[in-house]
């Protein structure tokens, strides 16, 4: 009996210790962002002698964070809307239609997960379309990179919806796009939220493609803005950490909103399996 009582406590203790791997670095960044230059250079978890909230105003004024947040918002929101829109519609067709053409298209999407993107041909292709150094070109690229995974994921979710629901809706007068909007789409909202979080995190944190495709500094996204700020204030760690916190806030906000749906989808998948 004692062993059964002790086991949950041991599991709880282990989880608390593992959580420190995330909490301690995050706490270190927050505290360091509110210190002066000398205290932040010590790299300690000590409380600041004076809470320097002005560090964040310096970051916004000299780090062009507002412009970076705006640019990242345009690219990320555009990529999410286009990717999820294409993914959900394509998944509905792939899940509900059977045939050789559908099977071939499905295989092409699977190949899209395997084939690595090439930098030079991509840049040349966008130049031909006059989309290089344009937000829309970057949005199209991110949609092309994320669409195969989202389509395959959403296809599995659509297949889990019984076809009898489609037949009942068809009898009631709903068909085609109306059937999708009124019946299927509401049932897919938790899955869409999960896919949205994954795409948002991937696009917001990406450094490589904006570096190659956005040569104009006025269009740089948050990762590029943070990189340039670090180059400018390399020894002023209080400003650097304040810059990182501002860059992380949208990610934490989106994940905190969508984590409940992610857990629900993972739990549902485990139960079905």
TABELGI-V471871 format. One record per residue. PHI is phi in whole degrees, 0 to 359 (NA if undefined). D_LAST is the distance of its C-alpha to the last C-alpha in whole Angstrom. Layout:
PHI/D_LAST
PHI/D_LAST
This chain:
NA/33
294/34
296/31
294/28
285/30
284/31
299/27
299/26
295/29
295/29
298/25
297/27
295/30
297/28
295/26
295/29
294/31
293/28
295/28
295/32
298/31
261/30
293/33
297/36
299/36
294/35
296/38
299/40
295/40
296/41
295/44
293/45
290/45
252/48
255/50
277/53
299/54
294/55
292/52
293/49
291/51
287/51
55/47
236/46
268/44
292/48
291/48
292/51
292/54
218/54
284/51
267/52
291/50
292/52
302/50
289/48
292/51
296/52
298/48
293/48
284/52
257/52
257/48
53/48
291/45
298/45
293/46
295/43
296/40
296/42
297/41
296/38
297/37
297/38
294/36
290/33
297/33
298/34
294/31
296/29
298/30
292/30
294/27
294/25
299/27
294/27
296/23
292/23
295/25
294/24
296/21
297/22
293/24
296/22
280/19
261/21
249/24
239/24
155/26
292/28
296/29
299/25
296/24
294/27
298/26
297/22
295/23
297/26
294/24
297/22
296/25
295/26
283/23
267/25
292/29
283/30
287/33
258/37
288/39
296/42
299/41
295/39
298/42
296/45
296/43
293/43
294/46
296/47
276/45
60/47
246/44
289/45
64/45
235/44
300/41
296/40
296/39
293/37
297/35
299/35
296/34
298/31
295/30
294/30
287/28
265/25
301/25
303/23
295/20
295/20
297/20
295/17
293/15
291/17
298/16
296/12
291/13
294/16
296/14
285/12
275/15
301/17
291/20
300/22
295/22
298/24
294/26
295/27
294/28
296/30
296/32
281/33
109/34
268/32
205/31
63/31
294/31
296/31
299/28
295/26
291/28
278/28
251/25
285/22
302/23
300/23
288/19
264/19
303/21
300/18
292/17
295/20
297/21
299/19
297/20
298/23
297/23
297/22
293/25
301/27
297/27
294/27
286/30
298/32
272/32
289/33
250/36
293/37
291/37
300/39
296/41
278/42
258/42
243/44
282/47
280/49
296/48
292/49
250/45
293/43
273/40
302/39
303/38
291/42
296/44
295/42
298/43
291/47
294/47
297/46
294/49
278/51
243/51
299/50
261/52
268/51
293/48
296/48
288/48
297/45
291/43
297/44
297/43
294/40
297/39
298/40
291/38
276/35
303/35
299/33
295/30
297/30
295/31
295/28
292/25
296/26
286/26
267/23
296/21
296/20
290/18
297/17
296/15
297/14
293/12
295/11
293/10
297/9
296/6
293/5
292/5
295/4
293/0
